[in-house]
Amino acid sequence: MIKIENVLKAQKNIQGVVLNTPLDFMENYSKEYQATISFKREDLQVVRSYKIRGAYNRIKNLNKKELENGVVCASAGNHAQGVALACQKLKVKGVVYMPTTTPQQKIGQVRMFGQEYIEIVLVGDTYDASYEAAALYCQEKKATFVHPFDDLDVMAGQGTVGLEIIDQSKEAIDYLFIPVGGGGLAAGVTSVFQVLSPNTKIIGIEPEGAPSLNTSLKNGVNTALDHIEKFVDGAAVKKMGETSFKICKELLYAANTVSEGAVCSTILKVYNENALVVEPAGALSVAALDLYKEEVKGKNVVCVISGGNNDITRMEEMKERSLLYEGLKHYFIIRFPQRAGALKEFVVDVLGPNDDIAYFEYTKKNNRDKGPAVVGVELKDKNDFQPLLTRMKEKGFLGEYLNDKPELFQFLV
């Protein structure tokens, strides 16, 4: 585990640069789960994530020679912004390697935070390609690589989140839900709680499509995943850090996953009900409350909102994923008889009074009796699905149900 004195030192290092973010009581969630629910608001940091804590502490601890040689990182997200701001504040030259596929908005953010102290290098199509280029640069220039999570100074910096939570909470914390990607935040925070609040049950939450921690715990060793779903980009890693995994394995009370659809529903809910903009990784801890709703009743619970860097252009995709997860949107291949009035019959006799066609793509085939169309139907109530399916079968319209056929779904919709 990370030594508490190193976390306390990190707290001094970051003072005046990193915000002491609020621990906000959430009335709506507290009523829903019959518990005291609070959010630790790391989305309110200057770079809109906790990553500045670890990055700044790592660079602050470098000696004069290391500072002269500069620092390097590889990242397409929050870590790059944290390193950039740290370099600007400490007046240290930094080089940030990012994939060529990185959105311009993220590149612009890194440039804004780093100003003249940061050089951005776009290399390769993936993070791994950028990482290899960054490692080569470090060897050639003898620069210091600032790892996003598997570094003791970085983990100590992230551990300051735990110090603040304990200081801000008026009562003992029963449960702490924390997002896990590479594991730096979880390792730092669990180390602090082990010393200052050992009875708190800390639960690490990963996206269902990138369960590196859960897989590694099952295998007993840190395991690299062959494939991951990258939607929850701030927590989607193929392999955790070796040190961070060891600490998480030892100190976490439990680990679990939530689906990407549940994450999207949570993002929309906290925006609509609480006016909070959270990124997918930042929503993991809140989405996990449903998994433990019986266990947390009457308890004092904290959810760490790790970041708020949410790209507004992704909102339509998030809404779509949410509707699919909630069972409110369904896609079909419909076999329409090629005669006048077929579509009217489908709308009048098949669709329910509250059902809505949200997607329709049709190609008429003159040499066939029936023409296939891809149709998306949005429901008001998920319980309306089975009656809809029954009417489709009875009227002879149903060709294929696409929601449970991802190999077709991803190409047709």
C-alpha positions as CSV (number, residue, x, y, z in Angstrom):
1,M,0.0,0.0,0.0
2,I,1.0,3.6,-0.4
3,K,2.5,5.1,2.8
4,I,0.2,7.6,4.5
5,E,3.1,10.0,4.9
6,N,3.7,10.1,1.2
7,V,0.0,11.0,0.6
8,L,0.3,13.7,3.3
9,K,3.4,15.0,1.5
10,A,1.5,15.0,-1.8
11,Q,-1.3,17.0,-0.2
12,K,1.3,19.7,0.6
13,N,2.8,19.5,-2.9
14,I,-0.5,20.1,-4.6
15,Q,-1.8,22.8,-2.3
16,G,-2.7,26.0,-4.1
17,V,-2.8,24.3,-7.5
18,V,-5.3,21.5,-7.0
19,L,-8.8,22.3,-5.8
20,N,-10.1,20.8,-2.5
21,T,-13.3,19.6,-4.3
22,P,-16.6,19.5,-2.4
23,L,-18.4,16.4,-1.0
24,D,-22.0,17.2,-2.0
25,F,-25.0,15.6,-0.3
26,M,-27.4,14.3,-3.0
27,E,-30.9,14.5,-1.8
28,N,-32.6,12.7,-4.7
29,Y,-30.2,9.8,-4.6
30,S,-30.5,9.6,-0.8
31,K,-34.3,9.3,-0.9
32,E,-34.1,6.8,-3.7
33,Y,-31.7,4.5,-2.0
34,Q,-32.9,5.3,1.6
35,A,-29.3,6.2,2.5
36,T,-27.1,9.2,2.9
37,I,-25.5,9.5,-0.5
38,S,-22.8,12.1,-1.3
39,F,-20.7,12.7,-4.4
40,K,-17.0,13.6,-4.3
41,R,-16.9,16.2,-7.1
42,E,-13.6,15.7,-8.9
43,D,-15.4,16.9,-12.0
44,L,-14.9,20.4,-10.6
45,Q,-11.1,20.3,-10.8
46,V,-9.5,22.9,-13.2
47,V,-8.9,20.1,-15.7
48,R,-12.3,18.5,-14.8
49,S,-10.8,15.3,-13.4
50,Y,-8.7,14.0,-10.5
51,K,-5.7,13.3,-12.8
52,I,-4.0,16.7,-12.0
53,R,-3.4,15.4,-8.4
54,G,-1.1,12.5,-9.4
55,A,0.5,14.3,-12.3
56,Y,1.4,17.4,-10.3
57,N,2.7,15.4,-7.4
58,R,4.9,13.2,-9.6
59,I,6.5,16.2,-11.4
60,K,6.8,18.2,-8.2
61,N,8.9,15.4,-6.7
62,L,11.5,15.4,-9.5
63,N,15.0,16.6,-8.8
64,K,16.7,19.5,-10.6
65,K,18.4,17.4,-13.2
66,E,15.2,15.5,-14.0
67,L,13.3,18.7,-14.4
68,E,15.9,20.1,-16.8
69,N,15.4,17.0,-19.0
70,G,11.7,17.5,-19.0
71,V,8.8,15.1,-18.8
72,V,6.8,12.9,-21.2
73,C,3.4,11.2,-21.1
74,A,1.2,9.2,-23.5
75,S,-2.5,9.9,-23.2
76,A,-5.5,10.9,-25.2
77,G,-7.5,12.1,-22.3
78,N,-7.6,13.4,-18.7
79,H,-4.0,12.4,-17.8
80,A,-2.6,14.5,-20.7
81,Q,-4.5,17.5,-19.5
82,G,-3.2,17.0,-15.9
83,V,0.4,16.7,-17.1
84,A,0.0,19.8,-19.3
85,L,-1.3,21.9,-16.4
86,A,1.3,20.6,-14.1
87,C,4.0,21.5,-16.6
88,Q,2.6,25.0,-17.0
89,K,2.4,25.6,-13.3
90,L,5.9,24.3,-12.6
91,K,7.4,25.7,-15.7
92,V,8.7,22.4,-16.9
93,K,9.0,21.3,-20.5
94,G,6.7,18.5,-21.3
95,V,5.9,16.4,-24.4
96,V,2.5,14.8,-24.7
97,Y,2.1,11.9,-27.2
98,M,-1.4,11.3,-28.4
99,P,-2.9,9.1,-31.1
100,T,-3.6,10.7,-34.5
101,T,-7.3,9.8,-33.9
102,T,-7.6,12.1,-30.8
103,P,-10.4,14.6,-31.3
104,Q,-9.4,18.2,-31.8
105,Q,-11.3,19.2,-28.7
106,K,-9.0,17.2,-26.5
107,I,-5.9,18.3,-28.3
108,G,-7.1,21.9,-27.8
109,Q,-7.6,21.4,-24.1
110,V,-4.1,20.0,-23.6
111,R,-2.6,22.9,-25.6
112,M,-4.7,25.4,-23.5
113,F,-3.6,24.0,-20.2
114,G,0.1,23.5,-21.1
115,Q,0.6,26.7,-23.1
116,E,4.2,27.2,-24.3
117,Y,5.5,24.5,-21.9
118,I,3.9,21.6,-23.8
119,E,4.7,20.0,-27.2
120,I,2.0,17.7,-28.6
121,V,3.1,14.9,-30.8
122,L,0.4,12.9,-32.7
123,V,1.6,9.3,-33.4
124,G,-0.2,6.1,-34.5
125,D,-3.8,5.2,-34.4
126,T,-3.9,3.8,-30.8
127,Y,-2.7,4.6,-27.3
128,D,-0.2,1.7,-27.5
129,A,1.5,3.3,-30.5
130,S,1.7,6.6,-28.7
131,Y,3.1,4.9,-25.6
132,E,5.9,3.2,-27.6
133,A,6.9,6.5,-29.2
134,A,6.9,8.2,-25.8
135,A,9.1,5.5,-24.3
136,L,11.5,5.8,-27.2
137,Y,11.7,9.6,-26.7
138,C,12.4,9.1,-23.0
139,Q,15.3,6.9,-23.8
140,E,16.8,9.3,-26.3
141,K,16.3,12.5,-24.3
142,K,16.6,11.0,-20.8
143,A,13.3,12.6,-20.0
144,T,11.0,11.3,-17.2
145,F,7.9,9.4,-18.1
146,V,4.8,10.3,-16.1
147,H,2.8,7.2,-16.0
148,P,-1.0,7.7,-15.8
149,F,-1.5,5.2,-12.9
150,D,1.3,2.7,-12.2
151,D,3.6,5.0,-10.3
152,L,3.9,5.5,-6.5
153,D,4.0,9.3,-6.7
154,V,1.0,9.4,-9.0
155,M,-0.9,7.0,-6.7
156,A,0.0,9.1,-3.6
157,G,-1.3,12.2,-5.4
158,Q,-4.6,10.5,-6.2
159,G,-4.7,9.3,-2.6
160,T,-5.3,13.0,-1.5
161,V,-8.9,12.4,-2.7
162,G,-9.3,10.0,0.2
163,L,-7.8,12.5,2.7
164,E,-10.4,15.1,1.6
165,I,-13.3,12.7,1.8
166,I,-12.5,11.7,5.3
167,D,-11.9,15.3,6.4
168,Q,-15.2,16.4,4.8
169,S,-17.5,13.7,6.0
170,K,-19.3,14.5,9.3
171,E,-19.9,10.8,10.0
172,A,-18.1,7.6,9.5
173,I,-18.3,6.4,5.9
174,D,-19.8,2.9,5.5
175,Y,-19.4,2.5,1.7
176,L,-17.2,4.2,-0.8
177,F,-17.8,3.5,-4.6
178,I,-14.8,4.3,-6.7
179,P,-14.2,3.9,-10.5
180,V,-11.3,1.7,-11.6
181,G,-9.3,1.8,-14.8
182,G,-5.6,1.5,-14.4
183,G,-6.2,1.5,-10.6
184,G,-4.1,4.5,-9.5
185,L,-7.0,6.3,-7.9
186,A,-8.3,3.2,-6.2
187,A,-4.9,2.2,-4.9
188,G,-4.2,5.7,-3.5
189,V,-7.6,6.1,-1.8
190,T,-7.8,2.6,-0.4
191,S,-4.3,3.1,1.1
192,V,-5.6,6.2,2.9
193,F,-8.7,4.5,4.2
194,Q,-6.9,1.5,5.4
195,V,-5.1,3.8,7.9
196,L,-7.7,6.4,8.7
197,S,-11.1,4.6,8.1
198,P,-10.4,0.9,8.0
199,N,-14.1,-0.1,8.5
200,T,-15.2,1.6,5.3
201,K,-16.1,-0.9,2.6
202,I,-14.5,0.3,-0.7
203,I,-16.0,-1.1,-3.9
204,G,-14.1,-0.7,-7.2
205,I,-16.4,-0.3,-10.2
206,E,-15.3,-1.1,-13.8
207,P,-17.2,-0.9,-17.2
208,E,-18.6,-4.2,-18.2
209,G,-16.7,-4.0,-21.5
210,A,-13.3,-3.6,-19.9
211,P,-13.2,-5.7,-16.7
212,S,-9.4,-5.8,-16.2
213,L,-9.6,-5.7,-12.4
214,N,-12.5,-8.3,-12.1
215,T,-10.8,-10.6,-14.6
216,S,-7.5,-10.3,-12.7
217,L,-9.1,-11.0,-9.4
218,K,-10.7,-14.1,-10.7
219,N,-7.4,-15.3,-12.2
220,G,-5.3,-14.3,-9.1
221,V,-2.8,-12.4,-11.3
222,N,-2.8,-9.2,-13.2
223,T,-4.2,-10.1,-16.6
224,A,-4.2,-8.4,-19.9
225,L,-7.6,-8.5,-21.8
226,D,-7.6,-9.4,-25.5
227,H,-10.3,-6.9,-26.3
228,I,-12.1,-4.0,-24.6
229,E,-15.1,-1.8,-25.2
230,K,-13.6,1.7,-25.2
231,F,-16.9,3.7,-24.7
232,V,-16.0,4.4,-21.0
233,D,-12.7,5.7,-22.2
234,G,-11.5,7.1,-18.8
235,A,-11.6,3.6,-17.3
236,A,-11.2,1.3,-20.3
237,V,-7.7,-0.3,-20.0
238,K,-6.6,-3.7,-21.2
239,K,-4.3,-4.2,-18.2
240,M,-4.1,-2.5,-14.8
241,G,-0.8,-1.4,-13.3
242,E,1.2,-4.1,-11.5
243,T,1.5,-2.1,-8.3
244,S,-2.0,-0.7,-8.4
245,F,-3.4,-4.2,-8.9
246,K,-1.6,-5.6,-5.9
247,I,-2.9,-2.8,-3.7
248,C,-6.5,-3.1,-5.0
249,K,-6.4,-6.9,-4.6
250,E,-5.3,-6.5,-1.0
251,L,-7.4,-3.5,0.1
252,L,-10.7,-3.4,-1.9
253,Y,-13.7,-4.8,-0.1
254,A,-15.2,-5.9,-3.5
255,A,-15.2,-5.2,-7.2
256,N,-18.0,-5.2,-9.7
257,T,-18.9,-4.0,-13.2
258,V,-21.8,-2.0,-14.7
259,S,-22.9,-2.0,-18.3
260,E,-22.2,0.8,-20.6
261,G,-25.9,1.3,-21.0
262,A,-26.3,1.8,-17.3
263,V,-23.5,4.3,-17.4
264,C,-25.4,6.3,-20.1
265,S,-28.6,6.2,-18.1
266,T,-26.8,7.5,-15.1
267,I,-25.1,10.4,-17.1
268,L,-28.5,11.5,-18.4
269,K,-30.1,11.2,-14.9
270,V,-27.5,13.2,-13.1
271,Y,-27.7,15.9,-15.8
272,N,-31.5,16.1,-15.8
273,E,-32.0,15.8,-12.0
274,N,-28.8,17.4,-10.6
275,A,-27.5,19.6,-13.5
276,L,-24.2,17.8,-13.3
277,V,-22.1,17.0,-16.4
278,V,-20.1,13.8,-15.8
279,E,-18.0,11.7,-18.1
280,P,-18.7,8.0,-18.6
281,A,-15.9,6.9,-16.1
282,G,-17.2,9.5,-13.6
283,A,-20.7,7.9,-13.7
284,L,-19.5,4.4,-12.8
285,S,-19.7,4.8,-9.1
286,V,-23.2,6.2,-9.2
287,A,-24.4,3.6,-11.7
288,A,-23.2,0.9,-9.2
289,L,-25.7,2.0,-6.5
290,D,-28.4,-0.2,-8.1
291,L,-26.2,-3.3,-7.6
292,Y,-26.0,-2.6,-3.9
293,K,-29.3,-0.9,-3.2
294,E,-30.3,-3.4,-0.4
295,E,-26.9,-3.3,1.2
296,V,-26.5,0.5,1.4
297,K,-29.9,1.2,3.0
298,G,-29.4,3.3,6.1
299,K,-25.7,3.7,5.4
300,N,-23.4,6.7,4.8
301,V,-22.3,6.3,1.2
302,V,-19.8,8.2,-1.0
303,C,-19.5,8.0,-4.8
304,V,-16.4,9.4,-6.4
305,I,-17.2,11.4,-9.5
306,S,-13.8,11.1,-11.1
307,G,-14.3,13.5,-14.0
308,G,-16.6,15.7,-16.1
309,N,-14.9,15.7,-19.5
310,N,-17.9,14.7,-21.5
311,D,-17.9,15.4,-25.2
312,I,-21.3,16.9,-26.1
313,T,-21.1,15.3,-29.6
314,R,-21.5,11.9,-27.8
315,M,-24.8,12.7,-26.2
316,E,-27.0,11.2,-29.0
317,E,-25.0,8.0,-28.7
318,M,-25.4,8.0,-24.9
319,K,-29.2,8.6,-25.3
320,E,-29.4,5.6,-27.7
321,R,-27.4,3.3,-25.4
322,S,-29.5,4.4,-22.5
323,L,-32.8,3.6,-24.3
324,L,-31.5,0.2,-25.4
325,Y,-30.4,-0.6,-21.8
326,E,-33.7,0.6,-20.4
327,G,-35.6,-1.7,-22.8
328,L,-37.3,1.3,-24.5
329,K,-35.8,1.0,-28.0
330,H,-35.9,-2.0,-30.2
331,Y,-34.8,-2.6,-33.8
332,F,-36.3,-5.2,-36.2
333,I,-36.0,-6.3,-39.7
334,I,-39.6,-6.0,-40.8
335,R,-40.9,-8.0,-43.9
336,F,-43.4,-5.6,-45.6
337,P,-45.7,-7.1,-48.2
338,Q,-45.1,-5.2,-51.4
339,R,-48.7,-3.9,-51.8
340,A,-50.4,-0.6,-51.1
341,G,-51.4,-0.1,-47.5
342,A,-48.8,-2.5,-45.9
343,L,-47.1,0.3,-43.9
344,K,-50.5,1.7,-42.8
345,E,-51.5,-1.8,-41.5
346,F,-48.2,-2.0,-39.6
347,V,-48.7,1.4,-38.0
348,V,-52.4,0.9,-37.2
349,D,-52.6,-2.8,-36.3
350,V,-49.1,-3.6,-35.0
351,L,-47.8,-0.6,-33.2
352,G,-49.3,0.2,-29.8
353,P,-50.9,3.6,-29.0
354,N,-47.7,4.8,-27.2
355,D,-45.2,3.2,-29.6
356,D,-43.2,5.4,-31.9
357,I,-41.1,4.7,-35.1
358,A,-37.7,6.2,-34.4
359,Y,-35.8,4.7,-37.3
360,F,-36.9,3.5,-40.7
361,E,-34.8,2.3,-43.7
362,Y,-36.6,0.5,-46.6
363,T,-35.5,-0.7,-50.0
364,K,-38.2,-1.9,-52.4
365,K,-37.3,-5.2,-54.2
366,N,-39.5,-5.5,-57.3
367,N,-38.7,-9.2,-57.8
368,R,-39.8,-10.1,-54.2
369,D,-43.2,-10.6,-52.5
370,K,-41.9,-8.9,-49.4
371,G,-39.5,-6.0,-49.0
372,P,-37.3,-5.9,-45.8
373,A,-37.0,-2.7,-43.8
374,V,-34.9,-1.9,-40.7
375,V,-37.3,-0.3,-38.2
376,G,-36.5,1.1,-34.8
377,V,-39.4,1.4,-32.4
378,E,-39.3,3.5,-29.2
379,L,-41.6,2.5,-26.3
380,K,-43.0,4.5,-23.4
381,D,-42.9,1.5,-21.2
382,K,-40.6,-1.6,-21.5
383,N,-43.5,-3.8,-20.6
384,D,-45.0,-2.9,-24.0
385,F,-42.3,-4.9,-25.8
386,Q,-43.7,-8.4,-25.6
387,P,-47.2,-7.4,-26.8
388,L,-45.6,-5.6,-29.7
389,L,-43.5,-8.7,-30.6
390,T,-46.7,-10.9,-30.4
391,R,-48.6,-8.6,-32.8
392,M,-45.7,-8.6,-35.2
393,K,-45.6,-12.4,-35.3
394,E,-49.4,-12.7,-35.6
395,K,-49.5,-10.2,-38.5
396,G,-46.5,-11.8,-40.3
397,F,-44.3,-8.7,-40.2
398,L,-41.4,-10.0,-38.0
399,G,-38.2,-10.9,-39.8
400,E,-35.4,-10.6,-37.3
401,Y,-35.1,-8.9,-33.8
402,L,-31.8,-7.1,-33.9
403,N,-31.1,-5.9,-30.4
404,D,-29.7,-9.3,-29.4
405,K,-27.8,-9.8,-32.7
406,P,-24.8,-7.4,-32.3
407,E,-23.1,-8.8,-35.4
408,L,-26.1,-7.5,-37.5
409,F,-27.0,-4.6,-35.3
410,Q,-23.8,-2.7,-35.6
411,F,-23.8,-2.8,-39.4
412,L,-27.5,-2.1,-40.0
413,V,-28.2,0.6,-37.4
